[in-house]
């Protein structure tokens, strides 16, 4: 990639994206905006970089608005664990989240795989979507989930409103896991 002439990498704050407004054909933020204190503002900042009619794809942590109470309670307990782990130095944080991937994500994914192969419905099994992913993905996602200090969750309605307020229209959501993946296009003025 470093020899490619058609690719540029930028490391910048959402408030200072080093691209001209209205210059981009496509934008996306997958699993990042929910870790930024002002998610709505960061989304607006990203959308300003798009050309009119350009699509913006995002994935934001969902608020479990369509999940049963036991599922939300399980998440709440795991969030207490996350708050402690996220304060650790990166070395111990990576070690602990790798253990979580090995002892929670991987076994849940394997149970879901068996249930799926037997023709059962895996929708109610936490972490069932990981049955299709590698252990590497489980490790990186466990680090993202448990290793970050700020985690915000949004309902579908909140995401819709944020995307529209950022200047996106024709907002559409993925119907299944992972919730909420959404795409909209920048309004044509």
GIKAMO-V200993 format. One record per run of one state. SS is the DSSP state (H for helix, E for strand, L for the rest). FROM is the first residue (numbers start at 1). LEN is the number of residues. Records with the same first field share a line. If there is no record, write none. Layout:
BEGIN
SS=FROM-LEN ; FROM-LEN
END
This chain:
BEGIN
L=1-13 ; 17-7 ; 31-2 ; 36-3 ; 48-2 ; 60-2 ; 63-6 ; 86-4 ; 118-10 ; 133-2 ; 147-7 ; 155-1 ; 166-2 ; 174-7 ; 187-3
H=14-3 ; 33-3 ; 39-9 ; 69-17 ; 90-28 ; 128-5 ; 135-12 ; 156-10
E=24-7 ; 50-10 ; 62-1 ; 154-1 ; 168-6 ; 181-6
END
